[in-house]
Amino acid sequence: MPRTRTVRVALFKGPRQPLAIEHVPLPDPGAGEVLMKVARCGICGTDLHATEGDHPTAACNSRLGHEYAGEVVAVGSSVSRLKEGDRITAMPVGGCGNCDACHSGMYIFCEARIYHRGGFGEYLIVKEALALKLPSTVSLEEGALVEPLAVAHHALRYAGDKRPKRILILGAGPVGLSVLVWLKRLGIGTVVVVSRSRRRAALALAIGADGFVLDGPDAVNEVREALAGSPELVFECIGMPGAIGAAIRHVCARGHIIALGFCHLPDSFIPSAALAKGISIQFSITYDLSDFQRCIDAFDAGWLDPTSFITSTISLEALPQCFEALRAGAPETKVLVNPWLAETTA
């Protein structure tokens, strides 16, 4: 247990305002809860969206950070599976535990869902029911990557038992690259990535992409040439207006689109264009505990190594400035926050 009764945490102060690093009371774990000392927490695009003010915005003085991993330092009553010293990651959303959504493990659909954010801080309360232990073979950096990789793994489940030969990923951000990691590790299809910039082309090809196409007026033809045909399966990982329309233009007749992009702005597409091809569109959000466990198992087995995603690790004090730089378009892939970086080496 930490000796101090106050801890540092990043707080959201208002749309487009820098995050503030403040001291708050050290929380005590309640029934079914553990106190986790945060080791790493990734910055996600949804953190940026939630602080821009252009769509439902985080509440003032709320805490952010949901891609976290760390060490259990205290346990509350009724905790039986975890103990002090355990290294864990956890799902950042829970529910009532009694509805159909909760029984299926998809807490995001629970009407009483609760978000467990606060990874941008020194300590965090975690529900034992949402936490999973990290094997000794899995680093805390890898533990912080479990959440975004679980998003991608869950989306692949919607492909079912189809074994498409031609696959397109729209977007080369962390979500698109995570989908690419899983596709190539599982040996599914020939995969081409389309992006508006070439800055992640080398990374996508190193992960295993069979082709990289710069988005533009001739992208549909270039993708078709690279795949030797139109893609049977398209993963939309852009999350911007026009992305669904682009996926419809690319996909082949009777093809399938899986949309992961978190677009919070109004969008439109031509339904008859989708109708004429007889395509299906599936939206995918978050994950369940089995997706988390599958990612942990992949790290443990040593065949999943997306640590090349991590472009920098920063201190908590550096977070506000970095956050604003990312909002302005800084060319980072995945930034991890280490709240203890100022006190220890990274």
C-alpha positions in Angstrom: 0.0 0.0 0.0 1.2 3.5 -0.7 1.9 5.6 2.3 0.7 8.9 0.9 -3.0 9.7 1.2 -3.1 11.8 -2.0 -2.1 10.8 -5.5 -1.5 12.5 -8.8 -4.1 12.2 -11.6 -4.8 14.0 -14.8 -8.2 15.7 -14.8 -10.3 17.0 -17.8 -11.2 20.7 -17.2 -13.2 21.5 -20.3 -13.3 21.2 -24.1 -10.0 21.9 -25.8 -8.4 22.9 -22.5 -5.2 21.2 -21.4 -5.5 18.4 -18.9 -4.5 19.4 -15.4 -2.3 17.3 -13.1 -3.7 17.5 -9.6 -3.6 15.7 -6.3 -6.7 13.9 -5.2 -7.4 11.6 -2.2 -6.1 8.1 -2.5 -9.1 5.8 -3.1 -9.8 2.8 -0.9 -11.0 -0.4 -2.6 -14.6 -1.4 -1.7 -16.3 -4.8 -1.9 -15.2 -6.7 -5.0 -12.6 -4.1 -5.9 -8.8 -3.8 -5.9 -6.5 -0.8 -5.9 -4.1 -0.9 -8.9 -0.8 1.0 -9.1 -0.9 2.1 -12.7 2.3 1.2 -14.6 1.3 2.1 -18.2 -1.7 3.6 -19.8 -2.1 4.2 -23.5 -3.6 7.4 -25.1 -6.6 6.5 -27.3 -8.3 8.5 -30.0 -11.5 8.3 -28.0 -9.7 10.2 -25.2 -9.1 13.0 -27.6 -12.6 12.9 -29.0 -14.1 13.0 -25.5 -12.3 16.3 -24.7 -13.0 18.2 -28.0 -16.5 19.2 -27.3 -17.8 18.2 -30.7 -19.8 15.2 -29.4 -20.9 14.0 -26.0 -18.1 15.4 -23.9 -16.5 14.0 -20.7 -17.7 15.8 -17.5 -15.6 18.5 -16.1 -13.0 17.2 -13.6 -13.5 13.6 -14.9 -10.6 11.2 -15.3 -9.4 9.7 -18.6 -7.3 6.7 -19.6 -8.7 3.2 -20.2 -5.8 1.3 -21.8 -4.1 0.4 -18.6 -2.0 -2.2 -16.8 -0.4 -2.3 -13.4 0.0 -4.0 -10.0 -2.5 -4.8 -7.3 -1.5 -3.0 -4.1 -4.6 -3.4 -2.0 -7.8 -5.5 -2.1 -11.3 -4.9 -0.8 -13.7 -7.3 0.9 -15.1 -10.2 -1.1 -12.0 -10.2 -3.4 -11.0 -13.9 -3.8 -9.2 -14.2 -7.1 -6.6 -11.4 -7.0 -4.1 -10.5 -4.3 -1.5 -7.9 -3.6 1.4 -8.1 -6.1 -0.6 -9.5 -9.0 0.1 -7.8 -12.3 -3.2 -7.1 -14.1 -5.0 -5.4 -16.9 -8.8 -4.8 -16.9 -11.8 -4.0 -19.0 -12.7 -0.3 -18.5 -16.5 -0.8 -18.7 -18.8 -2.7 -16.5 -22.5 -3.1 -15.9 -25.3 -4.0 -13.5 -24.4 -7.7 -13.8 -28.1 -8.8 -14.1 -29.3 -7.9 -17.6 -28.9 -9.8 -20.8 -26.1 -7.6 -22.0 -24.1 -8.3 -18.8 -24.8 -12.0 -19.0 -23.4 -12.0 -22.5 -20.2 -10.2 -21.3 -20.9 -7.1 -23.4 -21.2 -4.6 -20.6 -21.1 -1.7 -23.1 -24.8 -2.5 -24.0 -25.9 -2.5 -20.3 -28.2 0.5 -19.7 -26.5 1.0 -16.3 -23.0 0.6 -17.8 -20.2 2.2 -15.7 -16.9 3.4 -17.2 -13.8 2.8 -15.1 -11.4 5.4 -16.4 -8.5 7.0 -14.6 -5.4 5.3 -16.1 -3.8 8.7 -16.4 -2.9 8.7 -12.8 -0.9 6.9 -10.2 -3.6 4.6 -8.8 -6.9 3.3 -10.0 -9.8 1.3 -8.5 -10.5 -1.8 -10.6 -13.4 -4.2 -10.3 -12.1 -7.7 -9.7 -14.7 -9.2 -12.1 -13.3 -7.1 -14.9 -9.6 -7.8 -14.3 -7.3 -10.5 -15.7 -3.9 -11.5 -14.4 -0.8 -11.0 -16.6 1.6 -13.9 -16.8 5.2 -13.2 -15.9 6.0 -13.5 -19.6 3.8 -10.5 -20.5 5.3 -7.1 -19.9 3.3 -4.2 -18.4 3.8 -2.4 -21.8 2.1 -5.3 -23.5 -0.6 -5.3 -20.8 -1.5 -1.8 -21.7 -1.9 -2.9 -25.4 -4.4 -5.6 -24.6 -7.4 -3.2 -24.7 -6.8 -1.8 -28.2 -5.9 -5.3 -29.5 -9.1 -6.7 -27.9 -11.1 -4.2 -29.9 -9.6 -5.6 -33.1 -10.0 -9.2 -32.0 -13.6 -8.7 -31.2 -14.2 -7.3 -34.7 -12.7 -10.3 -36.3 -15.2 -12.5 -34.6 -17.9 -10.9 -36.8 -16.2 -12.4 -39.8 -17.4 -15.8 -38.4 -16.1 -18.9 -40.2 -15.6 -17.0 -43.5 -12.1 -17.3 -44.9 -11.9 -14.3 -47.2 -9.0 -14.3 -49.7 -9.0 -10.6 -50.3 -9.2 -8.2 -47.3 -8.9 -4.4 -47.1 -8.2 -2.3 -44.0 -9.2 1.4 -44.3 -7.0 3.3 -41.9 -3.5 2.7 -40.6 -4.0 4.0 -37.0 -3.7 1.8 -33.9 -7.1 0.1 -34.6 -6.3 -0.6 -38.2 -2.9 -1.9 -37.4 -4.3 -4.0 -34.6 -6.7 -5.6 -37.1 -3.7 -6.2 -39.4 -1.8 -7.9 -36.6 -4.6 -10.4 -35.9 -5.2 -11.1 -39.6 -1.6 -11.9 -40.4 -1.0 -13.9 -37.2 -4.0 -16.0 -37.9 -3.1 -16.4 -41.5 -6.3 -15.0 -43.0 -6.2 -13.7 -46.5 -4.2 -11.3 -48.6 -4.4 -7.9 -46.8 -4.0 -4.4 -48.2 -4.1 -1.2 -46.1 -5.3 2.1 -47.4 -4.3 5.3 -45.6 -4.4 9.1 -46.2 -0.7 9.3 -45.3 2.4 7.2 -46.0 3.8 7.8 -42.5 2.8 4.3 -41.3 3.4 2.5 -44.6 6.7 0.9 -43.4 5.1 -0.2 -40.1 2.1 -1.8 -41.9 4.4 -3.7 -44.3 6.6 -4.8 -41.4 3.6 -6.2 -39.6 2.7 -8.2 -42.7 0.5 -6.1 -45.0 0.7 -7.5 -48.5 0.2 -4.0 -49.9 -0.2 -0.3 -49.0 -2.2 2.2 -51.0 -2.3 5.9 -50.5 -5.9 7.1 -50.5 -6.9 9.1 -53.5 -9.1 9.2 -56.6 -7.7 6.0 -58.0 -7.5 4.1 -54.7 -10.4 1.7 -55.7 -8.5 0.6 -58.8 -5.2 0.4 -57.0 -6.7 -1.8 -54.3 -8.3 -4.1 -56.9 -5.0 -4.5 -58.7 -3.1 -5.2 -55.4 -5.6 -7.8 -54.4 -6.3 -9.2 -57.8 -9.9 -8.4 -57.3 -12.2 -6.3 -55.1 -12.0 -7.1 -51.4 -14.4 -9.6 -50.0 -14.0 -8.1 -46.5 -13.4 -4.5 -45.6 -12.5 -3.2 -42.1 -13.4 0.4 -41.7 -11.0 1.8 -39.1 -11.0 5.5 -40.0 -14.0 6.8 -38.0 -14.5 9.9 -40.2 -17.4 11.1 -42.4 -17.2 9.4 -45.8 -15.5 6.2 -44.5 -18.5 4.0 -44.8 -19.1 5.3 -48.3 -15.5 4.5 -49.2 -15.9 1.0 -47.8 -19.0 0.5 -50.0 -17.1 1.6 -53.1 -14.3 -0.8 -52.4 -16.1 -4.0 -51.3 -17.1 -6.6 -53.9 -20.6 -7.8 -54.6 -22.0 -9.8 -51.7 -19.0 -8.7 -49.6 -18.9 -7.7 -46.0 -18.0 -4.5 -44.2 -17.0 -4.4 -40.5 -17.0 -0.9 -39.1 -14.8 -0.1 -36.1 -14.1 3.5 -36.7 -15.5 5.8 -34.0 -17.1 8.6 -36.0 -19.0 11.1 -33.8 -20.0 13.4 -36.7 -23.0 13.1 -39.0 -22.3 11.0 -42.1 -24.1 9.8 -45.2 -23.8 7.3 -47.9 -25.9 6.2 -50.9 -28.0 3.2 -49.8 -28.6 2.0 -53.4 -24.8 1.6 -53.8 -24.8 -0.9 -51.0 -28.1 -2.4 -52.1 -26.8 -2.9 -55.7 -23.9 -5.0 -54.3 -26.0 -6.9 -51.8 -23.4 -6.3 -49.1 -23.7 -6.5 -45.3 -22.4 -3.9 -42.9 -21.6 -4.9 -39.3 -20.7 -2.3 -36.6 -18.3 -3.6 -33.9 -17.7 -2.0 -30.5 -15.5 -2.9 -27.6 -15.0 -6.5 -26.5 -15.7 -9.1 -23.7 -13.3 -10.8 -21.3 -12.6 -13.6 -23.7 -11.2 -11.1 -26.2 -8.9 -9.7 -23.4 -7.9 -13.3 -22.5 -7.1 -14.2 -26.1 -4.8 -11.2 -26.4 -3.0 -12.0 -23.2 -2.6 -15.6 -24.3 -1.1 -14.4 -27.6 1.4 -12.3 -25.8 2.2 -15.2 -23.4 2.7 -17.6 -26.4 5.2 -15.1 -27.8 3.7 -14.8 -31.3 2.0 -11.4 -30.9 4.5 -8.5 -30.8 2.8 -5.2 -31.5 5.2 -3.3 -29.3 6.5 -1.5 -32.4 3.2 0.5 -32.1 4.7 2.3 -29.1 6.3 5.4 -30.4 7.0 7.0 -27.0 6.5 6.6 -23.3 6.0 9.8 -21.4 5.6 11.0 -17.8 2.3 12.1 -16.2 3.7 15.7 -16.2 4.3 15.5 -19.9 0.8 14.3 -20.6 -1.1 17.7 -21.1 1.4 18.9 -23.7 1.5 15.6 -25.5 -2.3 15.3 -25.4 -2.6 18.7 -27.2 0.1 17.7 -29.7 -1.8 14.5 -30.6 -5.0 16.6 -30.9 -3.2 18.8 -33.4 -2.1 15.7 -35.5 1.3 14.7 -34.1 2.6 11.7 -36.0 2.6 9.2 -33.1 1.1 5.7 -33.3 0.7 4.8 -29.6 1.9 6.9 -26.7 2.0 5.2 -23.3 1.9 7.2 -20.0 4.1 6.0 -17.2 3.0 7.9 -14.1 6.2 7.0 -12.3 8.6 8.1 -15.0 9.7 11.2 -13.2 10.7 9.0 -10.2 12.2 6.0 -11.9 13.6 5.2 -15.3 11.2 4.2 -18.0 
